[in-house]
Amino acid sequence: MKLFGTDGIRGTANTPPMTAGIALKVGMAAGHHFMRGTHRHRVVIAKDTRLSGYMLEPALTSGFIAAGMDVVLVGPMPTPAVAMLVRSLRADLGVMISASHNEYRDNGIKLFGPDGYKLSDEVEVIIESLVHSNKFNFLASPEKLGRAKRLDDAQGRYIEFAKSTFPKRLTLEGLKIVVDCANGAAYHVAPMILRELGAEVIAVGITPDGTNINDACGSTAPDLVCETVVQEKADIGITLDGDADRVLICDEKGKLADGDQLIAIIATKWKKEGALRGNGVVTTHMSNLALEHYLTSIDLKLERAKVGDRHVVETMRKKGYNIGGEQSGHIILSDYCTTGDGIIAALQVLAYMIDTKKSMSACSKLFTPLPQLLKNVRYSGNSPLKNPQVKQAIKDAEESLGTKGRVFIRESGTEPLVRVMAEGEDNKKVAAVVETICESVRKAIKNG
């Protein structure tokens, strides 16, 4: 059984690979791999608000203790807080127990190295092989077992860190902000950060019960934040996902801005301030073609990476960029973070609003996205993308759209889905292209 996907280990809670037994082995294997030197080794473990976190957290803790690592438990915290705390505490490893934007029935395990970055494919292969070997002859002797303790001021540390990324010359006073925390990991820290910077805050999605994370709230259900902004006559709405590593923002009229538009805002701001490195940004193949055209118009480059924030980060590090992200709202600002941080990205957008003295609706008009459509087709067995008829349908679609559009088809890294995306100037043509490819995929699945 393969454990690691595009973003750690993920699956249905209490079903392989998301069982207490596998989590125990992952803790032992990862702990062993990162045991280097004679110092007391330390791992930071955080989680979101899913019910299954109560099962996985003690299982991972036991595994790390068995490997000889001390465990620092911080409770519900955003994923980027783990990356920050690993570096702040000089820990050897960080763990986030979360399935991000998925429903509560799923959960996941994300691992961070001592540098605060997600693990490489090579390291994940090593850990996975140790888990499957079932030969745990590397466990610590009784006198070298680890210990576990809770870090009581973890939330305060992250709040202060996030606030430090907002320009000291600015304040959020006078702004009414709606923030939707998705009943997830940021339900306490996100409203507190905004309030301490001076905003009037209306917080929703802040009553987690273990089963309502991402349920009709958060960045996967942005209607809530958009409707609340209009009802409350707020200046802006910020909506996070379950582990707060992604963000979408709506303007005072309730219109949503996606990750592409937020990246454009931050890149424009940083270019003007001389803070932009690499003379461009990194996005994925899903980012809208209009973003690329806008960046070109202001003499910036757009570098495309494979889908997944980890691939964006790898490209940023390799080529020297300090802004990267995904249309879904994962935005990595490497001057501050080693992974996506929805709260810090939102603070940069707020700083741009205040500096330019513009409304959010005016700020988000840097470009008009081209019509884009994404559909998913579920499959089982072998990949239908290898089918000759599917390949021909994709080729025909590319020729149909020509230079005024594009097609991007891929298999999901977390679910058995084929994702079919097309964009272009003509809505009807884009829809027809997507449906033709989807139908060819369905036929390939039916015919085996």
C-alpha positions, 0 to 999 in steps of 0.5 A, spaced: 500 500 500 502 506 497 502 511 503 504 518 501 501 522 495 502 529 493 501 532 500 503 527 505 499 521 507 491 522 506 485 517 507 478 516 510 479 516 518 480 509 521 481 506 514 488 504 511 492 508 511 489 513 516 489 508 522 492 508 529 496 502 527 499 505 521 500 512 524 504 509 530 509 506 525 509 512 521 511 515 527 517 510 529 519 510 522 520 518 521 523 518 528 528 513 526 530 517 520 531 524 523 535 521 529 541 524 528 547 526 533 547 525 540 542 531 542 535 530 545 531 530 538 524 533 538 518 533 534 512 538 534 505 535 533 499 539 531 492 538 528 486 541 526 479 540 529 477 533 526 474 528 531 479 523 528 485 527 530 484 524 537 486 517 535 492 519 530 495 524 535 496 519 541 498 514 536 504 518 532 506 521 539 507 513 541 511 512 535 516 518 536 517 516 543 518 509 541 523 512 536 527 516 542 524 523 540 521 528 545 514 530 542 511 537 543 504 537 542 501 544 540 493 542 539 489 545 533 494 550 529 494 552 522 499 548 518 504 554 517 504 554 524 508 547 524 513 549 519 514 556 523 515 552 530 519 547 527 524 552 526 523 556 532 524 551 537 530 548 533 526 541 532 528 535 528 521 534 525 514 537 524 507 533 523 501 536 521 495 532 522 490 534 517 486 533 511 486 540 509 480 542 505 477 535 505 471 533 509 471 531 516 471 523 515 478 524 512 484 525 515 492 526 513 499 526 516 503 532 513 511 531 515 516 537 515 523 537 516 528 541 520 528 546 515 520 547 516 519 545 509 515 539 507 519 532 506 522 531 499 519 525 495 526 521 496 525 522 504 518 519 503 520 513 500 525 512 505 520 512 511 515 508 507 519 503 506 521 503 513 513 502 515 512 497 510 518 493 512 515 491 519 522 490 522 522 495 528 529 493 530 531 500 531 527 502 537 530 506 543 532 502 549 528 503 555 533 509 558 532 513 551 525 513 550 522 520 549 517 524 553 511 528 551 509 535 553 504 540 551 506 547 549 501 552 552 503 558 548 504 555 541 498 560 539 501 566 542 507 565 538 504 564 532 499 570 533 505 574 534 509 571 528 503 573 523 502 580 526 510 581 525 509 580 517 504 586 517 508 593 516 508 596 522 507 603 519 500 600 518 493 598 522 487 595 520 483 600 524 477 602 521 476 596 517 470 591 518 473 584 516 469 578 516 473 571 517 471 564 515 475 559 519 472 553 516 471 550 523 478 548 523 485 549 525 485 557 525 478 558 529 482 562 534 488 565 532 485 568 525 480 572 528 485 574 534 490 576 529 486 581 525 483 584 532 490 585 535 492 589 528 486 593 529 480 591 525 473 590 527 472 582 526 466 578 524 468 571 525 464 565 522 466 558 522 469 558 529 465 553 533 468 546 531 465 540 534 469 534 530 465 533 524 463 540 521 470 542 519 469 545 512 462 543 512 458 549 508 464 554 510 471 555 509 474 556 502 471 550 499 464 553 500 465 561 500 458 563 499 458 563 507 463 569 507 460 572 501 453 573 504 456 575 510 460 580 508 454 583 504 449 582 510 454 586 515 456 591 510 464 589 511 470 591 507 472 585 505 471 577 507 477 572 508 475 565 508 480 559 510 480 552 509 481 547 514 488 547 516 489 555 514 494 554 508 490 556 503 485 563 502 480 566 498 478 573 499 471 576 497 470 584 496 465 588 499 460 586 494 461 579 495 465 577 489 470 572 490 477 573 488 481 566 487 489 565 488 491 567 481 488 574 483 491 574 490 498 573 487 497 578 482 496 583 488 501 581 492 506 581 486 504 588 484 505 590 491 512 587 492 515 589 485 513 596 487 517 596 493 523 592 490 521 586 494 520 581 489 525 576 487 526 572 481 522 578 477 516 573 477 512 568 480 511 561 480 504 558 479 501 551 477 498 549 470 491 550 473 493 558 473 489 562 469 492 564 462 490 572 464 494 572 470 500 570 465 498 576 460 497 581 466 504 579 469 507 579 462 504 586 461 508 589 467 514 585 465 514 579 470 515 572 468 510 566 470 513 560 471 509 554 472 510 548 476 506 541 477 500 541 481 501 541 488 504 547 493 510 542 494 512 543 487 511 550 487 515 551 493 521 546 490 521 551 483 521 557 488 527 555 491 531 552 485 530 558 481 530 564 486 523 566 487 519 569 493 512 569 491 508 562 489 502 559 489 496 556 486 489 558 484 486 554 489 489 559 494 495 556 497 500 562 497 507 561 499 511 568 501 518 565 502 520 571 505 516 569 511 514 562 510 516 555 508 509 553 506 502 556 504 499 561 509 492 563 508 493 568 514 499 571 512 497 572 504 491 575 507 495 580 511 499 582 504 493 583 500 490 588 506 496 592 506 496 593 499 488 595 500 491 600 505 497 603 501 493 604 495 487 607 499 482 602 494 476 598 496 478 590 495 473 590 489 478 595 485 484 592 488 482 585 484 481 588 477 488 587 475 486 582 470 479 579 468 480 571 468 479 568 462 473 563 462 475 556 465 472 550 466 474 544 471 470 537 471 472 531 474 471 524 472 472 518 477 475 512 475 478 505 478 483 501 475 488 503 470 489 510 468 484 512 462 489 517 460 493 512 457 487 510 452 489 512 445 482 515 444 482 519 450 489 522 447 486 523 441 480 527 444 485 531 448 489 533 441 483 535 438 481 540 443 488 543 443 487 544 436 480 547 437 482 552 442 489 554 438 493 560 441 487 563 445 486 557 450 489 551 453 487 544 455 490 541 462 488 534 464 491 530 470 490 525 475 489 527 482 494 526 487 489 524 492 483 521 489 482 516 483 479 522 479 481 525 472 481 532 472 479 536 466 481 543 465 480 548 459 480 555 458 479 560 452 476 566 450 469 563 448 465 560 454 461 555 449 467 552 446 471 551 453 465 547 455 464 543 449 472 541 449 471 539 456 465 535 455 468 532 449 474 530 453 470 527 459 466 523 455 472 520 452 475 518 459 468 515 461 468 511 455 475 509 456 473 507 463 467 503 461 471 499 456 476 497 461 
